[in-house]
Amino acid sequence: MLSGQGDFVNFSCEWSETPHFMNDSWQITVAEASIPLKIATDEKGALLGPCTISMYHAKPIRKIEVFSYTNVSDNDGAEETVNYDQAILFTCEGDRVFCIGCMLEGPGIATFLHFSEDPAVIQTIVEGSAIRLTLS
């Protein structure tokens, strides 16, 4: 649960490889901070070149959920299990939701991030995943 002590909620992704088959894996981390993560500032503290998504009639975010899924690889009888973080689902006041999801092409090969407010698209993004972390 977030403490409300920071001005920014920073999301980052920790990458690693599995020990046997060298499959890529990643885990999303969430932390509060007084500055945004890896976004440059000028001498007055103004943000330089951040990436933003503007939503009309935005409401305060009340819950954040990180979805993950499990992939099992089998190579000549040797088995390796990897947990991947798949998506972040934001629930706003009034039950408005939006999702940022990693779209994959095969296990461990992230091709792009997808942003959507469409319930059908969100369902497709999180399908087969389970909630790993809830912040409210």
Secondary structure as UniProt FT lines:
FT   STRAND          8..17
FT   TURN            19..21
FT   STRAND          24..33
FT   TURN            37..38
FT   TURN            43..44
FT   TURN            56..57
FT   STRAND          61..75
FT   TURN            76..77
FT   STRAND          78..92
FT   HELIX           93..95
FT   STRAND          97..104
FT   TURN            107..108
FT   STRAND          110..116
FT   HELIX           119..126
FT   TURN            127..128
FT   STRAND          130..135
//
